[in-house]
Amino acid sequence: ELPIKQAGTPFQQKAWEYLNSIPYGETVSYKDEAIAIGSPKGCRAVGSANGRNNLAIIVPCHRVINENKGLGGYAYGLDVKRHLLELEQYYKDVGLIEIQRSISIQFTPKKRPS
């Protein structure tokens, strides 16, 4: 877990917090996100909040798509969003993400000498 703080309204904070719960290589719809944060009719507001996310990739707003599986929008362009989603799907499919997780869990850094 990386402690992250960016300035935003309470609604934006809820939207960005939800983004961190979307698993690597998976997507959800703007509607799913709106429902999850307690604003079932707030699809457009969710899209707007995600568009104001200043920590793209770290706070993965690219994982939110239209309900009909269209890409929706992305502050850095739809080509970038498409590439990020394809890249995540590729690494998820080949299993490298699980390998990375198991390595990082087993790794215990040595203490530096004083």
Secondary structure in CASP SS format (residue, H / E / C, confidence):
PFRMAT SS
TARGET T0000
AUTHOR 0000-0000-0000
METHOD secondary structure of the structure
MODEL  1
E C 1.00
L C 1.00
P C 1.00
I C 1.00
K C 1.00
Q C 1.00
A C 1.00
G C 1.00
T C 1.00
P H 1.00
F H 1.00
Q H 1.00
Q H 1.00
K H 1.00
A H 1.00
W H 1.00
E H 1.00
Y H 1.00
L H 1.00
N C 1.00
S C 1.00
I C 1.00
P C 1.00
Y C 1.00
G C 1.00
E C 1.00
T C 1.00
V E 1.00
S E 1.00
Y H 1.00
K H 1.00
D H 1.00
E H 1.00
A H 1.00
I H 1.00
A H 1.00
I C 1.00
G C 1.00
S C 1.00
P C 1.00
K C 1.00
G C 1.00
C H 1.00
R H 1.00
A H 1.00
V H 1.00
G H 1.00
S H 1.00
A H 1.00
N H 1.00
G H 1.00
R C 1.00
N C 1.00
N C 1.00
L C 1.00
A C 1.00
I C 1.00
I C 1.00
V C 1.00
P C 1.00
C H 1.00
H H 1.00
R H 1.00
V E 1.00
I E 1.00
N C 1.00
E C 1.00
N C 1.00
K C 1.00
G C 1.00
L C 1.00
G C 1.00
G C 1.00
Y C 1.00
A C 1.00
Y C 1.00
G C 1.00
L H 1.00
D H 1.00
V H 1.00
K H 1.00
R H 1.00
H H 1.00
L H 1.00
L H 1.00
E H 1.00
L H 1.00
E H 1.00
Q H 1.00
Y H 1.00
Y H 1.00
K H 1.00
D H 1.00
V H 1.00
G C 1.00
L H 1.00
I H 1.00
E H 1.00
I H 1.00
Q H 1.00
R H 1.00
S H 1.00
I H 1.00
S H 1.00
I H 1.00
Q H 1.00
F C 1.00
T C 1.00
P C 1.00
K C 1.00
K C 1.00
R C 1.00
P C 1.00
S C 1.00
END
